[in-house]
Amino acid sequence: MKSRLSVMARCLTVLGLAFAVLAPSACTPQGTESEYERNQALYVTMRDGVKIAIDVWLPSDLEPGSKIPTVVRATRYWRALDLASDSLEHDRNFSEAERFNSAGYALVLVDARGSGASFGWRPYELSRDEVEDYGEVVDWIVEQPWSNGRVGAYGVSYAGNTAEMVAVNRRAAVKAVAPLFNDFDNFEHLVFPGGVLTVGFLEGWSESVHNMDRNDICALNGRTGEECDRLKGWALGVKPVDGDEDRASLAAAVAEHAANTVPFAAALEYEYRDDPFGPAGETDVGYKRSPCAYLPQIEASGTAMLIRVGWLDAATVNGALGRYNSIDNPQKVIIGPWDHGARNNADPFMAADAPVEPSRDEQDKALLEFFDTFLKAGGSGELETSITYYTLGAGEWSTTEVWPPDGFETRRWYFAENGGLNDWPPVGNEGADSYTVDFEATTGVHNRWYTNGGAGDVIYPDRAEEDRKLLTYTSAPMERDIEITGHPLVVLQVASTHTDGAFIVYLEDVGPDGRVTYITEGQLRAVMRKVSEQPGYYWKYGPHRSELRADAMPLVPGEVAELSFELWGTSVLIKAGHRIRVAIAGADKDTFLRYPRDGGVPTITVQRNRVYTSYIDLPMGER
């Protein structure tokens, strides 16, 4: 298992800063001289007077009078570094600019409001003001003499969120966006899955962005003393705009960032979607901070979308599939065996060093082809809506126009005595199993939740030992190869000694040799269990919950309650001779906040009888 990265190193890895400071690119500019400056850093003033910092990269051979399309990448992770070297080749964005510029695009990089060198402050991530800013940046672009009036946006992670938010403003110039590995529903799929706070991810990420907002590059990298001095010999922090030689404007912008909400501190006080969040007391932030809240505007824009997501990248795959079934925009969705950003192959049945497929070069080529289709003269402007997905353990890709795909039927598996998992219902009236929550249980620090914060590859070691800390139910060996593709649904009939608790359900593969391989999981905080009759913002594959404080339902100690929830989507091959396991936990010490929050240790009783039947529905098909 890979060693745990420091908080700062994790952040630098995901933000693309690692080595960019210490290892300048060996590339050199291509093409002939242009009358335009190759790179400019400047402010664009918004409707309320707030100045937003941008970097503009133009082809080195762009001639006056030429009109080219533009691709935007907006981030809250510093659009560029303030380097000691003034050579463009040393800029960490140089290779990205070369790729787009050589393909005939302008590249515009944006510091989000309240971050980087931009002015303003951040009451929460992806505030409404921030979203509106991106429309005004587009307006500025189309007014430039080199613009052909067509704009696209792309990015990974937070920049993937902003790419989708660019479409929200419904500017006619925006024809295509590529939200890659983004958080369509930040509350549900990353920060509070099932209402359970992912402290392992959020605490480190929050500290990193807080240091960025203070423009403290040494704290960001965990450097002090002489190490800090050496680092500052390469880079001072975020890049100021051109002409800000004394960095007075940058200092003024950073001073405004002091009002920013610190996400982790605010999240500890925030439990339900309508709770006040941060010093400003914003409510309903659970939806406001996510693209899912703007689906009507995104659909009205008609913007074409290229979407990439990994099966094991937090729970973001459910967002990609929920969006697909909720709006009519042309969408090409690719679901791969990837960590966050597709830097590593995360298929748990493959070696940890298995190569990424498609390769990064192939992914970049497909991205350019997508933008060519919509932003360049002669592009068809057409995209076949489809989902292309990888099946874990099989190494195979499939394409479908509908989700769930055809060929899979729901098969119900019942919890049984002696830890069994049967495909026939129980016959008795009294079967039950008691389990006292083991708060030492863990899935480690290279799991699906940590990768979204920069921990890199998703690696779950053999789960056999950890499963001894959990309540497990295991099937007989499969008689033939079986594929599970879709969204498992679990129904737990449980009683507890406490009014609250986290219920985490893992779906696992047990090999003939006893090795236990993680496949997917789902979780639900008990007080969040009330199922809502009102539809949500987008298509969900399990019961919908409002997650509002008024709908909280504490457990009544000793009384049986039903908890029904989806596991995060998957596609996996279960080979003949392998068994299916359902493992139930009440904690993941390295990942989630402890529930109940008062420090109690619940004992739960899982009912498995004719009166109170616990089971899992799996979308299965024979191969």
VOGU-3710 file (C-alpha; in Angstrom, 3 decimals, decimal comma):
1> mksrlsvmar> 0,000/0,000/0,000  1,305/3,441/-0,868  2,439/5,643/2,023  0,098/8,393/3,142  0,868/11,719/1,524  0,973/14,870/3,597  -1,998/17,200/3,406  -0,017/19,660/1,324  1,472/17,077/-1,019  -1,985/15,665/-1,680
11> cltvlglafa> -3,235/19,118/-2,584  -0,266/19,853/-4,830  -0,718/16,584/-6,665  -4,346/17,221/-7,533  -3,817/20,889/-8,308  -1,000/20,144/-10,713  1,505/22,218/-8,751  3,883/19,460/-7,765  7,197/19,693/-9,617  5,943/22,590/-11,714
21> vlapsactpq> 7,757/24,898/-9,324  10,910/22,853/-9,037  11,166/21,306/-12,487  10,647/23,805/-15,337  9,436/22,500/-18,675  12,004/21,716/-21,327  9,585/22,774/-24,074  10,275/25,714/-26,370  7,772/27,958/-28,174  6,814/26,926/-31,687
31> gteseyernq> 5,929/29,037/-34,708  6,793/32,534/-35,868  6,495/35,898/-34,160  3,040/37,389/-33,691  1,936/40,976/-33,151  -0,062/39,723/-30,192  1,605/39,019/-26,868  1,857/35,284/-26,316  0,780/35,561/-22,687  -0,969/38,358/-20,831
41> alyvtmrdgv> -2,111/38,576/-17,222  -4,800/41,166/-16,593  -7,930/42,076/-14,691  -11,471/41,965/-16,065  -13,916/44,064/-14,044  -17,259/42,484/-13,148  -20,724/44,100/-12,861  -20,158/44,920/-9,166  -16,653/46,291/-9,613  -14,839/43,156/-8,462
51> kiaidvwlps> -11,716/42,541/-10,549  -11,108/38,999/-11,783  -7,558/37,939/-12,722  -7,079/36,069/-15,979  -4,197/34,788/-18,085  -4,573/34,854/-21,874  -2,462/32,565/-24,035  -2,519/33,100/-27,807  -0,776/31,163/-30,585  2,727/32,458/-31,202
61> dlepgskipt> 2,003/32,832/-34,925  -1,456/34,425/-34,664  -1,764/37,142/-37,293  -3,793/40,370/-36,918  -7,283/39,876/-38,297  -7,277/36,137/-37,541  -10,255/34,852/-35,570  -9,921/31,789/-33,368  -12,082/29,998/-30,781  -11,342/30,127/-27,067
71> vvratrywra> -11,213/27,514/-24,335  -11,610/28,663/-20,717  -10,353/26,952/-17,578  -11,430/28,668/-14,361  -10,065/27,533/-11,008  -9,877/28,443/-7,328  -6,388/26,820/-7,152  -4,257/29,689/-8,572  -4,492/30,091/-12,347  -0,670/30,546/-12,510
81> ldlasdsleh> 2,399/30,748/-10,284  4,495/33,828/-9,542  7,854/32,452/-10,724  11,308/33,901/-10,272  11,958/33,057/-13,920  10,223/35,249/-16,499  10,604/32,623/-19,226  7,279/31,452/-20,626  8,654/27,940/-20,961  8,910/27,764/-17,173
91> drnfseaerf> 5,242/28,650/-16,622  3,395/25,591/-15,296  0,651/26,244/-17,870  3,033/26,310/-20,819  2,442/22,761/-22,055  -1,336/23,206/-21,709  -1,141/26,478/-23,646  1,028/24,860/-26,319  -1,496/22,066/-26,760  -4,431/24,417/-27,280
101> nsagyalvlv> -2,562/27,188/-29,102  -0,986/24,784/-31,597  -4,480/23,406/-32,259  -5,718/26,922/-33,108  -7,286/27,975/-29,798  -6,853/30,835/-27,391  -6,584/29,632/-23,794  -7,986/31,798/-21,007  -7,211/30,866/-17,401  -9,274/32,432/-14,619
111> dargsgasfg> -8,806/32,878/-10,876  -12,250/32,405/-9,341  -13,694/35,297/-7,340  -12,114/35,472/-3,906  -9,129/33,294/-4,857  -5,737/33,609/-6,484  -5,104/37,160/-7,656  -8,811/37,940/-8,050  -10,603/40,315/-5,721  -13,759/39,497/-3,774
121> wrpyelsrde> -14,469/36,866/-1,132  -15,980/33,399/-0,940  -19,009/32,811/1,316  -18,970/29,251/-0,072  -17,539/27,456/-3,068  -19,221/28,195/-6,412  -21,295/31,058/-5,080  -23,907/32,646/-7,324  -21,664/35,670/-7,847  -18,817/33,401/-8,932
131> vedygevvdw> -21,057/31,601/-11,401  -22,266/34,900/-12,868  -18,658/36,067/-13,241  -17,972/33,339/-15,771  -20,649/34,697/-18,082  -18,996/38,125/-17,975  -15,586/36,598/-18,712  -17,170/35,036/-21,797  -18,559/38,462/-22,757  -15,054/39,911/-22,504
141> iveqpwsngr> -13,603/37,143/-24,660  -16,027/37,578/-27,551  -15,203/41,298/-27,666  -11,514/40,630/-28,316  -10,184/41,158/-31,861  -8,855/37,595/-32,051  -12,108/35,887/-30,978  -14,304/34,059/-33,479  -17,225/34,400/-31,044  -17,190/30,747/-29,970
151> vgaygvsyag> -16,166/29,658/-26,486  -15,742/26,341/-24,711  -14,780/25,507/-21,145  -13,086/22,556/-19,578  -11,356/21,421/-16,428  -10,786/18,653/-13,929  -12,305/18,650/-10,437  -13,135/22,202/-9,307  -12,308/23,483/-12,787  -14,725/20,845/-14,074
161> ntaemvavnr> -17,403/22,397/-11,877  -16,672/25,851/-13,264  -16,744/24,487/-16,814  -20,296/23,287/-16,229  -21,199/26,563/-14,534  -20,067/28,475/-17,642  -23,076/26,947/-19,403  -25,419/28,161/-16,654  -25,163/31,762/-17,904  -26,635/30,743/-21,292
171> raavkavapl> -24,309/32,873/-23,402  -24,817/32,137/-27,085  -21,046/32,013/-27,569  -20,697/28,974/-25,296  -21,157/25,942/-27,513  -19,395/23,135/-25,635  -18,146/22,363/-22,130  -16,144/19,463/-20,735  -16,722/18,992/-16,992  -14,151/16,314/-16,199
181> fndfdnfehl> -14,259/14,501/-12,858  -16,458/17,233/-11,427  -18,804/17,282/-8,451  -22,285/17,548/-9,926  -23,817/17,342/-6,433  -21,042/18,328/-4,070  -23,052/17,630/-0,902  -24,251/14,155/-1,862  -21,312/12,822/-3,839  -18,280/14,175/-2,016
191> vfpggvltvg> -18,688/16,119/1,226  -21,769/14,545/2,861  -22,545/11,230/1,107  -25,701/9,950/2,752  -25,359/12,813/5,229  -22,019/11,468/6,538  -19,186/14,044/6,578  -15,978/13,011/4,781  -13,567/14,577/7,244  -10,566/12,682/5,841
201> flegwsesvh> -10,885/14,457/2,528  -12,309/17,777/3,631  -9,930/18,685/6,454  -6,827/18,461/4,268  -8,447/20,117/1,284  -9,780/22,947/3,429  -6,367/23,629/4,956  -4,790/23,700/1,510  -7,223/26,171/-0,028  -7,070/28,309/3,106
211> nmdrndical> -3,296/28,581/2,636  -3,815/29,395/-1,025  -6,291/32,123/-0,179  -3,632/33,642/2,105  -1,094/33,279/-0,738  1,170/31,312/1,599  3,126/28,994/-0,676  5,341/27,738/2,134  2,433/26,663/4,332  0,810/25,100/1,277
221> ngrtgeecdr> 3,910/22,967/0,739  4,665/22,369/4,403  7,955/24,286/4,192  9,516/26,396/6,922  12,843/28,124/7,545  15,541/27,509/4,948  13,275/25,163/2,985  10,733/27,966/2,685  13,448/30,364/1,522  14,603/27,912/-1,144
231> lkgwalgvkp> 11,041/27,429/-2,357  10,555/31,171/-2,628  13,657/31,285/-4,774  11,523/29,556/-7,395  8,013/30,855/-6,724  6,356/33,335/-4,396  2,754/32,207/-4,716  -0,005/33,180/-7,105  0,916/35,177/-10,207  0,015/38,901/-10,146
241> vdgdedrasl> -1,350/40,647/-13,222  0,970/42,448/-15,599  2,045/45,887/-14,390  1,577/45,048/-10,720  5,306/45,282/-10,161  5,108/46,083/-6,467  2,315/43,520/-6,040  0,113/46,106/-4,363  -2,973/44,947/-6,268  -2,208/41,351/-5,406
251> aaavaehaan> -1,843/42,233/-1,728  -5,168/44,076/-1,794  -6,889/41,090/-3,402  -5,411/38,675/-0,860  -6,548/40,959/1,943  -10,129/40,599/0,732  -9,757/36,807/0,857  -9,390/37,009/4,628  -13,198/37,040/4,807  -13,445/33,677/3,014
261> tvpfaaaley> -15,318/30,901/4,765  -12,989/28,101/5,889  -14,836/25,048/4,496  -13,908/22,450/7,123  -14,753/24,628/10,102  -18,082/25,537/8,513  -18,870/21,914/7,595  -18,469/20,779/11,206  -21,350/23,094/12,099  -23,383/22,208/9,011
271> eyrddpfgpa> -25,359/18,957/8,866  -28,521/19,457/6,801  -28,837/21,042/3,402  -30,778/24,011/4,746  -28,522/24,743/7,727  -26,717/28,113/7,768  -23,187/27,733/6,404  -20,198/29,833/7,367  -20,005/33,332/8,869  -22,439/34,733/6,304
281> getdvgykrs> -25,111/32,261/7,382  -25,923/31,183/3,822  -28,638/28,523/3,692  -29,283/25,670/1,252  -25,577/25,688/0,396  -25,752/21,930/-0,141  -27,425/22,654/-3,462  -26,223/26,195/-4,186  -22,608/25,095/-4,394  -23,283/22,424/-7,030
291> pcaylpqiea> -24,126/22,396/-10,751  -27,163/20,212/-10,023  -28,985/23,283/-8,678  -28,771/24,910/-12,113  -30,043/22,067/-14,296  -32,878/24,104/-15,891  -30,371/26,764/-17,014  -27,876/24,180/-18,245  -30,558/22,394/-20,237  -31,882/25,679/-21,646
301> sgtamlirvg> -28,378/26,532/-22,853  -28,345/23,478/-25,114  -24,588/23,295/-24,558  -22,914/20,069/-25,649  -21,052/18,216/-22,904  -18,085/15,863/-22,772  -18,016/14,200/-19,340  -15,390/11,923/-17,837  -15,666/10,260/-14,450  -14,204/7,272/-12,620
311> wldaatvnga> -16,141/4,468/-10,958  -13,989/4,980/-7,848  -13,734/8,781/-7,719  -15,775/9,648/-4,630  -19,432/9,130/-5,672  -19,253/11,463/-8,660  -20,279/8,739/-11,095  -23,824/8,972/-9,728  -23,839/12,660/-10,589  -22,732/12,013/-14,159
321> lgrynsidnp> -25,418/9,376/-14,632  -28,062/11,445/-12,855  -27,340/14,384/-15,144  -27,484/12,100/-18,189  -31,020/10,988/-17,352  -32,222/14,455/-16,344  -31,474/16,827/-19,241  -31,539/16,668/-23,025  -28,211/18,347/-23,790  -25,966/16,357/-26,132
331> qkviigpwdh> -23,759/14,381/-23,749  -20,869/12,021/-24,253  -20,151/10,330/-20,931  -17,082/8,158/-20,359  -16,835/6,151/-17,137  -13,443/4,569/-16,617  -11,426/2,606/-14,040  -9,755/5,794/-12,880  -8,794/7,765/-9,829  -9,575/11,484/-9,690
341> garnnadpfm> -8,395/13,017/-12,958  -7,524/9,657/-14,596  -3,930/9,791/-13,442  -4,026/6,124/-12,387  -5,822/2,915/-13,243  -7,958/2,117/-10,192  -9,455/-1,225/-11,300  -9,192/-3,167/-8,016  -8,669/-6,412/-9,923  -5,628/-5,025/-11,752
351> aadapvepsr> -2,088/-4,431/-10,512  -1,613/-1,062/-8,783  0,778/0,041/-11,539  -1,504/-0,951/-14,438  -1,346/1,689/-17,206  -4,092/4,234/-17,660  -6,289/3,584/-20,665  -6,929/5,580/-22,766  -3,561/7,273/-22,324  -3,303/10,946/-21,378
361> deqdkallef> -2,350/11,816/-24,963  -5,404/9,963/-26,269  -7,620/11,745/-23,756  -6,206/15,137/-24,762  -6,754/14,322/-28,437  -10,387/13,378/-27,801  -10,903/16,641/-25,906  -9,598/18,707/-28,806  -11,741/16,761/-31,268  -14,777/17,498/-29,119
371> fdtflkaggs> -14,081/21,238/-29,129  -13,265/21,202/-32,860  -16,738/19,824/-33,502  -18,455/22,816/-31,902  -16,020/25,726/-31,900  -14,307/25,663/-35,280  -15,608/26,588/-38,696  -16,564/23,403/-40,488  -17,257/21,502/-37,288  -20,368/19,371/-37,511
381> geletsityy> -21,872/20,745/-34,302  -23,274/17,308/-33,608  -22,633/14,834/-30,818  -24,107/11,378/-30,382  -25,449/11,155/-26,841  -24,101/8,010/-25,220  -22,358/6,446/-22,235  -19,174/4,466/-22,705  -18,237/2,535/-19,576  -15,556/0,133/-18,388
391> tlgagewstt> -16,343/-3,089/-16,514  -14,038/-3,662/-13,539  -12,374/-7,049/-13,480  -13,192/-7,648/-17,131  -11,027/-4,989/-18,780  -13,792/-4,317/-21,295  -15,594/-1,198/-22,541  -19,240/-1,013/-23,579  -21,407/1,746/-25,024  -25,078/2,378/-24,357
401> evwppdgfet> -27,582/5,122/-25,059  -29,723/4,292/-22,021  -28,945/3,931/-18,319  -29,237/1,482/-16,733  -28,129/-0,428/-19,834  -30,233/-3,194/-21,315  -29,526/-6,785/-20,382  -29,500/-6,471/-16,582  -32,231/-7,533/-14,221  -32,600/-6,845/-10,512
411> rrwyfaengg> -31,802/-9,911/-8,441  -32,597/-9,810/-4,735  -30,170/-11,288/-2,189  -31,390/-11,788/1,386  -29,308/-11,653/4,556  -29,352/-15,112/6,116  -28,248/-16,988/9,202  -24,588/-17,795/9,806  -23,541/-14,853/7,668  -25,125/-16,211/4,514
421> lndwppvgne> -26,435/-14,271/1,505  -29,221/-16,141/-0,281  -31,304/-15,494/-3,370  -34,396/-16,894/-1,639  -36,362/-15,152/1,142  -36,190/-16,098/4,834  -38,818/-18,451/6,219  -38,667/-17,769/9,970  -40,004/-14,850/11,978  -37,157/-14,224/14,415
431> gadsytvdfe> -33,780/-14,175/12,628  -31,479/-11,250/13,581  -27,790/-10,419/14,079  -26,307/-8,003/16,611  -23,197/-5,949/15,932  -21,394/-3,426/18,131  -19,818/-0,741/15,971  -16,039/-1,015/15,724  -14,736/2,522/15,374  -11,290/1,234/14,367
441> attgvhnrwy> -12,634/-0,083/11,067  -11,132/1,683/8,044  -10,750/1,567/4,297  -7,399/3,350/4,524  -6,279/6,681/3,135  -6,070/5,800/-0,559  -9,759/5,182/-1,012  -12,340/6,722/-3,340  -12,865/9,735/-1,056  -9,224/10,681/-0,561
451> tnggagdviy> -8,423/10,631/-4,281  -10,702/13,634/-4,794  -8,425/15,590/-2,460  -5,229/14,663/-4,260  -4,228/11,379/-2,619  -3,665/9,829/-6,042  -4,376/6,236/-6,923  -7,322/4,423/-5,359  -5,969/1,318/-3,653  -8,034/-0,953/-1,435
461> pdraeedrkl> -5,885/-3,737/0,019  -7,300/-7,193/0,683  -10,354/-6,521/2,839  -10,378/-9,918/4,595  -8,821/-8,631/7,816  -10,956/-5,482/7,985  -14,092/-7,509/7,358  -13,498/-9,270/10,675  -14,406/-5,931/12,294  -17,702/-5,770/10,387
471> ltytsapmer> -20,981/-7,632/10,074  -20,815/-9,645/6,854  -23,114/-11,728/4,657  -21,553/-13,884/1,934  -23,127/-15,838/-0,931  -22,281/-19,275/-2,244  -19,764/-19,320/-5,137  -21,143/-18,139/-8,464  -21,783/-21,012/-10,867  -20,937/-18,871/-13,897
481> dieitghplv> -19,517/-15,451/-14,697  -21,909/-12,688/-13,615  -21,789/-8,986/-14,385  -23,209/-6,382/-12,026  -23,842/-3,081/-13,803  -25,962/-0,329/-12,339  -26,867/0,816/-8,842  -27,265/-1,669/-6,000  -29,989/-0,868/-3,479  -29,815/-2,055/0,116
491> vlqvasthtd> -32,694/-2,260/2,590  -31,753/-2,648/6,236  -34,296/-3,413/8,936  -32,399/-2,409/12,054  -32,744/-1,504/15,687  -30,074/0,439/17,580  -29,187/1,333/21,120  -28,696/4,967/20,001  -30,717/7,623/18,181  -28,158/8,191/15,449
501> gafivyledv> -25,319/6,449/13,658  -23,620/5,938/10,318  -24,576/2,875/8,296  -21,958/1,978/5,682  -22,548/-0,947/3,346  -19,749/-2,376/1,206  -20,205/-4,644/-1,821  -17,237/-6,985/-2,162  -15,894/-9,908/-4,186  -14,531/-12,911/-2,304
511> gpdgrvtyit> -12,121/-14,975/-4,392  -11,573/-18,740/-4,107  -8,328/-17,974/-2,249  -10,188/-15,890/0,348  -9,007/-12,502/-0,935  -11,698/-9,854/-0,491  -11,836/-7,141/-3,147  -13,708/-3,887/-2,635  -16,231/-3,046/-5,380  -18,407/-0,160/-4,168
521> egqlravmrk> -20,206/1,181/-1,128  -23,089/3,319/0,088  -23,793/5,094/3,348  -26,626/6,725/5,226  -26,728/8,681/8,441  -29,660/7,260/10,382  -31,330/10,601/11,121  -31,367/11,310/7,351  -33,390/8,213/6,502  -36,765/9,861/5,774
531> vseqpgyywk> -37,726/9,250/2,161  -39,180/12,293/0,408  -42,160/12,159/-1,925  -40,951/15,321/-3,656  -38,587/14,861/-6,619  -35,020/16,067/-6,333  -33,102/18,350/-8,633  -32,044/15,429/-10,813  -32,556/11,726/-11,445  -31,460/9,508/-8,560
541> ygphrselra> -31,184/5,735/-8,562  -32,331/5,106/-5,019  -34,819/6,693/-2,628  -34,738/10,502/-2,636  -34,261/12,361/0,628  -34,637/16,067/1,221  -31,805/16,045/3,808  -33,515/19,046/5,425  -33,481/19,591/9,166  -37,272/19,463/9,388
551> damplvpgev> -37,184/15,922/7,971  -34,689/14,561/10,513  -35,800/11,209/11,991  -33,808/10,109/15,031  -33,938/6,385/15,732  -35,961/5,223/18,699  -33,630/2,948/20,687  -34,798/-0,629/20,528  -37,360/-0,058/17,764  -36,893/-1,462/14,274
561> aelsfelwgt> -36,495/1,138/11,520  -36,038/0,764/7,780  -32,971/2,283/6,128  -33,004/2,019/2,344  -30,297/3,566/0,209  -28,346/3,115/-2,983  -24,760/2,044/-3,316  -22,663/4,090/-5,711  -22,903/2,907/-9,297  -20,588/0,218/-10,597
571> svlikaghri> -19,893/-2,215/-13,394  -17,984/-5,305/-12,319  -17,396/-8,900/-13,390  -17,901/-11,539/-10,687  -16,166/-14,643/-11,983  -17,392/-18,191/-11,578  -16,210/-19,585/-8,247  -16,189/-16,151/-6,612  -18,674/-15,110/-3,949  -20,543/-11,876/-3,339
581> rvaiagadkd> -20,229/-10,255/0,072  -22,170/-7,481/1,781  -20,269/-5,973/4,727  -21,908/-3,551/7,172  -19,950/-0,985/9,179  -20,825/1,890/11,474  -17,574/3,788/10,970  -14,581/4,388/8,720  -12,139/6,047/11,099  -9,850/7,570/8,443
591> tflryprdgg> -12,648/8,825/6,198  -15,871/9,826/7,957  -16,868/11,831/10,992  -17,853/9,669/13,939  -21,573/9,149/14,528  -23,265/9,509/16,922  -21,409/12,735/17,497  -21,730/12,443/21,273  -19,165/9,615/21,260  -21,595/6,796/21,972
601> vptitvqrnr> -20,917/3,233/20,809  -24,089/1,795/19,242  -25,005/-1,830/19,071  -27,247/-2,474/16,097  -29,464/-5,453/15,419  -30,043/-6,334/11,781  -33,325/-8,133/11,249  -33,373/-10,920/8,633  -36,749/-12,632/8,891  -40,121/-12,727/7,170
611> vytsyidlpm> -41,483/-9,832/9,209  -38,473/-7,541/8,915  -36,508/-8,499/5,833  -33,068/-7,080/5,060  -31,673/-7,502/1,562  -29,679/-6,034/-1,304  -30,904/-5,697/-4,893  -28,178/-6,175/-7,489  -28,538/-5,396/-11,227  -27,119/-8,599/-12,670
621> ger> -26,643/-10,244/-16,041  -25,002/-13,476/-17,175  -22,029/-13,300/-19,501
//
